[in-house]
Amino acid sequence: MASKAKEPAPPKRLNRAVGVAEALGGVLDSALKKRGFATRDILANWAAIAPKPYDLAAMPEQLKWPRGAGHEGATLYLRCIEGQRLALAHEGPLIASAVNRYFGYFLVREVKLSIEPFRPGSAPKAQPQATLPEVAKHAGQAVAEVDDPALKDALRLLGEKVLGKRAR
């Protein structure tokens, strides 16, 4: 007797445009569950959760729950900037209470530091761009008829930036 192989279900179509976060939500959620996070709320809202200046100096890495325990609270492991390790080691209870206050229940029992450092700002820094002479000439010609000198200068600078990006 031949058994039928079960075919995978077709993907669910939403019939609308979705954002990247929504499209990748299922993939990210399973990866985050391996790190101990039930949802991505703590990572997505870390800037609102953590007290200043630790919102910029640290990032949650892992949430470890004690074995066999009910709701005793988890240990939150943070990656931090090298210069902030000592301060974060002392401010662990403050960070744990900020996380618990944000979620409204006892989630984090203690905060420990991860071995891996946190390297913020992977985006490239904005650098002043040199304007090309032909771009400056074209922008100057475009605003030649404007009477107000402040407006003329602002429009010329805007034109140089826009046309300078196109020239690349």
Secondary structure, DSSP 8 states (H G I E B T S, - for coil): --------------SS---HHHHTHHHHHHHHHHTT-SSSHHHHTHHHHS-TTHHHHEEEEEEE--TT-SSS-EEEEEEE-GGGHHHHHHSHHHHHHHHHHHHTS--EEEEEE-SS------S---------HHHHHHHHHHTTT---HHHHHHHHHHHHHHHHHHH-
